[in-house]
Amino acid sequence: MTITDLEAIPVRMGVAPLETELGLAPYVSNHDQVESVDRVLVRLETDEGILGWGEMLVALKSASVTKTVIEDVIAPKLIGESIENAHAVLEEFYYPYVRIDPFLGAVDTAVWDVLGKKNDAPISELLGGKVTDEVDVAFCLGILSPEKSAAHAQQAADAGFTSLKTKAGPDWNVDVERLAAMHDAVDGELNFRLDPNQGWTMTEAVRALTRLENRGILLEYIEQPLRTETFGSYASLRSRTRTPIGVNEDTYFNGNLRQLLKADAIDAAVIDLVPAGGLSAARGQAAEAEAAGVSVSHHCGFDLGIKTAAMLHLVGSTAAIDMAPDSVYYGWEDYVLVDPFEVQNGAYPVPTGPGLGITVDESKVEEYRLDA
């Protein structure tokens, strides 16, 4: 089976408003406010008519740049190659001064999708088999007032979620009050994660976590409170707090994750299969973390369903990923899948159909396409 085409399709989808059930918009963090999201879908064609799909965020906030890298840099290397040799081709990409792994990660998903369909097997089976039939996910919430945060935490608990991740803003004192309000509202029914997106100093992190601990709130983990590539700072923070320390953006660079593991600086690695370079690369990161005694979760960046499916296959077949991944899939205004995933008691089923186990609604893709 030969690859005949590789297309990158930028789309824009609205996020459901907070007033609706499990809605999220405006989703506020310390660096932006999200009411709609641009994504790039990857469509891989073969000479036998089998399609494969992948997905990634818009790199550098430019849909045209993302599309150009996939279609002008990666596609010429893949078109004409057999699908069985595609992963070997992807592993050979190297450009000095430019990191191409996230683009390869999206294309890698499409390759796995085709391989699964060709062999009439779900990706989880190709990865060695499922370790679970469903994947618990963490509810995600942007920055709101303490009162509104508490109400949405109760909504998440009522929907069956057991973990909630929220963003941190410019004032850690407010974040402490928000966490306390949510904690009190659900009376211990939810585990909490807090993500400052590299926005805190060491002093702020120590003070915020100490304040939370003194109020009886021990987070599942604090995610990437300090900037990336500060391995000594993370080791120091871990020695000064009882709160588990997690990183996300640092896992986008294999060398960073290895340095943090070597320094015994973290308790959790929040990996992402796309910036990792693909499913196998993400499994490698999970294995490294597990060998170091570090727990693993998976990041969510407003995935439209294609990457969500890939994440479910990865988590559902990888025992080393031992913490619920984040998800905001329930929070879209519309969907590009024929049969969208439905969250039940805070979990999604691992797809059982061939490949990703999903069907992309190409009419919906065209409806939300940005470059039509």
Salt bridges, closest charged atoms under 4 A:
GLU7 OE2 - ARG369 NH2 2.78
ASP32 OD2 - HIS31 ND1 3.48
ASP38 OD1 - ARG12 NE 2.59
GLU45 OE2 - ARG43 NH1 2.33
GLU55 OE2 - ARG39 NE 2.91
GLU71 OE2 - LYS67 NZ 2.84
GLU84 OE2 - LYS118 NZ 3.14
ASP101 OD2 - ARG99 NH2 3.87
ASP108 OD1 - HIS87 NE2 2.97
ASP113 OD2 - LYS117 NZ 3.21
ASP133 OD1 - LYS130 NZ 2.95
ASP175 OD1 - ARG178 NH1 3.33
GLU177 OE2 - ARG215 NH1 2.69
ASP184 OD1 - HIS183 ND1 3.70
ASP195 OD2 - LYS165 NZ 3.59
ASP195 OD2 - LYS167 NZ 2.79
GLU220 OE1 - ARG193 NE 2.75
GLU223 OE1 - LYS165 NZ 3.02
ASP264 OD1 - ARG238 NH1 3.11
ASP267 OD1 - ARG238 NH2 2.75
ASP272 OD2 - HIS299 ND1 2.66
ASP272 OD2 - LYS307 NZ 2.77
GLU288 OE1 - ARG258 NE 2.98
ASP303 OD1 - ARG39 NH2 3.17
ASP303 OD1 - LYS307 NZ 3.63
ASP326 OD2 - LYS165 NZ 2.94
ASP326 OD1 - ARG193 NH1 2.90
ASP334 OD2 - LYS364 NZ 2.79
GLU362 OE1 - ARG43 NE 3.10
GLU366 OE2 - ARG369 NH1 3.05
GLU367 OE1 - LYS364 NZ 3.89
ASP371 OD2 - LYS67 NZ 3.32
ASP371 OD1 - ARG369 NE 2.53
